[in-house]
Amino acid sequence: MKKKSILLTGSSGICGSAISDSLLIESYDFLFLDIADPIPGQDDHSYYKTDLSKTDEIEKVFIDNDIDIVIHLGGSSDRDSSWDAVLNNNIIGTYNLMDLSVRYGVKKVIFASTNHVVGMYEEDDKDASYESLFLNRDKKMVDRHSESRPDSLYGVSKLFGENLCRYYTEKFDIDCYMLRIGSVREKSGDHPYNYAEAGVRRGDFVRGDEGYKEQELRLKSIWMSRDDFTKMIAKLIEYKSSERFDIFYAISKNDRRSFDIEYAEKKLDLDLQDNAEKMVWKSEYGLNNNQD
Ligand SMILES: NC(=O)c1ccc[n+]([C@@H]2O[C@H](COP(=O)([O-])OP(=O)(O)OC[C@H]3O[C@@H](n4cnc5c(N)ncnc54)[C@H](O)[C@@H]3O)[C@@H](O)[C@H]2O)c1
């Protein structure tokens, strides 16, 4: 049987590398697309060095290939991205991709959204300590019904993408599933001490102080292991539902989570394995080896 053909945008980035490092790469016919050069391990696959905001360049990818599924990770991923960056990479880029997907018969788009579309819930409680913020079980989880409350132009641009996807699923013959990702890290920093240790390296604080603790607890809430991320992507690739559009939070099964993951587990028949709280600090986490 012919393998499904999957276009992976943003393939050279952190989440793209999680997918190309995983076994998924053997099960499907992947095409990679990024404005940056490909990364090690992706050499055997078709690769397009293309800017998502350039309509003609992107259309060539769809003309050349019969694409079944798009996993759309490409774009500006920094919360503090400028308007120009999110306008070109996230808004125009996502429009181009959705328009072409519909015109060229793509069946499904998996869209990398972000926790920053609801980031103001966390901002509200900034004065409270992170200790209580993320262990307060009386507090309602933020879920797919929570009102959108973007905390940045980046968050606004991802909401544009979500709304565009919703519109296209209601108007055209395509399925779109949103992944509101918490925090997936690079291979060498795939642990919940990543932000805190990076702060130490930058000289922002020292290990164990209040600044360190805040970053540690924050990531212990929103971390998603690379394994759990690729597991979720695997389920979404094969997912079949009468609901053509849906929103899933993407974090590991962290004790401190404030985002709902039960819905994703149930709908996708997903068994998330990792829990940031169970990961004790190791001295190797302190090494500056974030090269991948
Ligand atoms: N990693 C996370 O924790 C996280 C959290 C929330 C949301 N997300 C979202 O998931 C996606 C992947 O995140 P990531 O961490 O891998 O980000 P990343 O920055 O590592 O990768 C994004 C990739 O997109 C490429 N890109 C940017 N603009 C482009 C353009 N105009 N045309 C083609 N390629 C372009 C970049 O070169 C980069 O390789 C992003 O859309 C991000 O917003 C990620």
The ligand as a Gaussian input file, in Angstrom:
#p B3LYP/6-31G(d) Opt

LIG

0 1
 N        8.662000      24.063000      20.730000
 C        7.673000      24.500000      21.482000
 O        7.709000      24.325000      22.680000
 C        6.459000      25.190000      20.893000
 C        5.508000      25.692000      21.794000
 C        4.367000      26.287000      21.270000
 C        4.182000      26.372000      19.903000
 N        5.138000      25.893000      19.063000
 C        4.934000      26.065000      17.622000
 O        5.337000      24.868000      16.960000
 C        6.023000      25.183000      15.774000
 C        7.409000      24.562000      15.820000
 O        8.090000      25.077000      16.943000
 P        9.661000      24.910000      17.114000
 O        9.938000      24.990000      18.555000
 O       10.107000      23.762000      16.311000
 O       10.135000      26.267000      16.464000
 P       11.506000      26.551000      15.732000
 O       11.677000      28.028000      15.724000
 O       12.594000      25.694000      16.279000
 O       11.184000      26.048000      14.257000
 C       10.378000      26.788000      13.372000
 C       10.939000      26.541000      11.975000
 O       10.150000      27.297000      11.051000
 C       11.044000      27.839000      10.080000
 N       10.438000      29.023000       9.480000
 C       10.207000      30.222000      10.073000
 N        9.674000      31.067000       9.177000
 C        9.558000      30.385000       8.015000
 C        9.086000      30.732000       6.718000
 N        8.629000      31.969000       6.429000
 N        9.128000      29.799000       5.742000
 C        9.618000      28.538000       5.996000
 N       10.083000      28.168000       7.202000
 C       10.042000      29.083000       8.208000
 C       12.316000      28.159000      10.852000
 O       13.441000      28.246000      10.004000
 C       12.389000      27.014000      11.847000
 O       13.205000      25.949000      11.374000
 C        6.059000      26.692000      15.657000
 O        5.005000      27.093000      14.803000
 C        5.799000      27.166000      17.059000
 O        5.134000      28.410000      17.069000
 C        6.271000      25.299000      19.538000

